[in-house]
């Protein structure tokens, strides 16, 4: 007889992990099956770490990235896929930067405040306790006293100090009327600032991989089962009830059906809607939960803005000594600015500048004198920012024809940048350049590097299974339950009604913990 | 008879024989690593020795885990012996300052630079060499905890 799981979770990233933790806290023996389409990739493997160091950007999860133009295509504006998500056990936490920012209360009232996007079906106060719990789970360090969303608990860990160069930029922020702050970062107390955060040698940066391993290793969690290389082909459901998933076992190349009482799709902003759209049945001819044709729509991401400046001398010999920025500002992250057409913007230091690749110079035959002149000669600095975009129904994710990696259907993105975004972005770039001037930098001599509005990318994509009260304009309700299906949930960036201006992971982690509590409270 | 170092062997990394690296070859490779300090970092005396445990870890990882670089290490050791005996005054120029990129790898001398010395230079720069330029931390270096008395990075007037 086929085993029936209490919960089947599709995907193994931060959402599935936080949800699992929450469910097991209430019921340690809960029967939970996690299905991951990608492989397991070992963490803290010495060879992989050395390869990252000596062959720049060589990570052991590189092969899980989307192949641009092959398995992932766009039909409107150019869209970047490569390096934007990891398809492996632990999901994109394998490569994330750990930036852990809360949305602002006004972000939960986006449409009311700005007249674009959508309001959440509940407010910031309802999520606030879960934000605190998520910060503990992710080991976030920050400065609670700095301006930002209200909080009832301190950060679990202190922030990392600004570098000397960031202190210089912080002064320039203030001269420009901005309040500088410390980036909240998910690095536990073991962090030794090794600077190879893409593949931490000591497990100091949060990964869902480690977190899930800990949960599995706990003897009381006898019902937790995680299977990798398992691609969910479709969700099986009748008119109001999901009862299982049809999967392709990549290890045996055989298909099988797995039964579950509650099914939660934790597969990111791409795969979550794609799975619903291909789960077609007589009761759901347009895809599961898609009777209102909302699944896959309202795709948003963050457009990254980038400026660089140059100084004639680097007499201090500064180079970036962390692998993350610790300086940021949320002064431009306000609805008032968005209403004025200037965009809601999150500003931070370019994590890689100033920089001299000392080893590359020696490798290319430079003398020590030549390297000295490079290090202490001209200096580059940069500022980056995210600008919020708003969900539009024509911006959409769908399944492509044919199969991509891991047995997943190909991905098609249709995205057109919103009206007014380019103008707001250009105005913001002007201001960012002014800040660099205040810090002593001249405009960069290379016009391509001087200011950039980067191609929209999948990294922070969200909104494709929008949360809302109305069936006609959303896919899931306030408890992340798919409208019309009483035991099917989506728990991923896909449910976010708006992107805000900051990284979405902490908000997703908080939502996942909140969903876990809801499912425990309503356990049959 | 042509020199061993000039033998054209193509761009791909040499296959690794099924044996352990010999103590003699390890000793030669350590000399090569130490030479980076002598050549470019005379202001950091003892720096190579101070990071020998990490270098040994690198060597262990690259010969015991796939793809093994043992074939490259054995070849580079022979190239070093040959260059040291035939043109000792040209050692720096021939082996260290030589510019070899992926697309120009051809001879055993090229292989020694590209597959062995270039990574050695990266390891040295990341774990010790950066300090010669005043840095406290660098990508790859264990800069330290945020909880220590001294910040893991150079800080300014405000932190």
Interface residues (C-beta under 8 A of the other chain):
Chain A: X45 X46 X47 X50 X53 X54 X55 X141 X158 X159 X160 X161 X162 X163 X164 X165 X166 X167 X168 X170 X171 X189 X191 X192 X193 X194 X195 X196 X316 X317 X318 X319 X321 X322 X323 X356 X358 X359 X362 X363 X364 X365 X368 X371 X372 X375 X376
Chain B: X36 X40 X41 X57 X58 X60 X61 X62 X65 X97 X98 X99 X118 X119 X121 X122 X123 X124 X125 X126 X129 X130 X133 X134 X135 X136 X137 X138 X139 X140 X141 X142 X143 X144 X145 X146 X147 X151 X152 X153 X154 X155 X156 X157 X158 X159
